[in-house]
Amino acid sequence: MPQLNPTPWFAILVFSWLIFLTVIPNKVLNHAFTNEITMLNTENLKSDTWNWPWH
């Protein structure tokens, strides 16, 4: 039964993981994000308290 011979399947497993760990991360990390990250100014984040009557 050829399914029990681990030699070709182990090689396929190793080569597929080498592709997953070397080629695919480089392709994913090369994508440019469309939204730029903007830093918030901490001086403008002061909030006012609400003075609502509770009656």
N, C-alpha and C positions, 0 to 999 in steps of 0.2 A: 504494500500500500504506500503510494508516494506521499500521502498526507502526513505520515509519521516521520518522514525524513526532515529534520530541522535545518539542514544546510541552506536550501534556497530561501526558505521563509525567514530565517534569521538575517540573511543578507538583505532581503527586501525590507525588513523591519529597521535594520541599522541605516540603510541608505535613505529610507523615508524620514527617519528622525534627523538625519544630517541635513536633509533638505528643509525640514521644518525649523531647525534651529539656526540655519545659516542664511538661507535665501529669503524665506518669508518674513522674518522680522525686519530685514533691511527694506523690503518693499513696503511694509506697513509704516515704518518710521519715516519714510521719504515723503509721505503725503503731507501737504500743507493744509493747515486749518484755515477755514474761511473767516472765523470770528477771532479778532485779536483780543487778547486779554488786557483790560484796562484796570489800572490800580486806582482804588478809591482813595480820595483825600480824607484823612481822619479829622481834619479841622471842620469840614462841612457836615459831619454826621451828627451834630448836636440836635437833639429832638426836644420839642417843647412839651410840657406836661399839659394834660387836659384838665380844665377846671369846670367840669359839668356839674350842675346841681342834680343830686340824686333824690328827687321827690316826685 
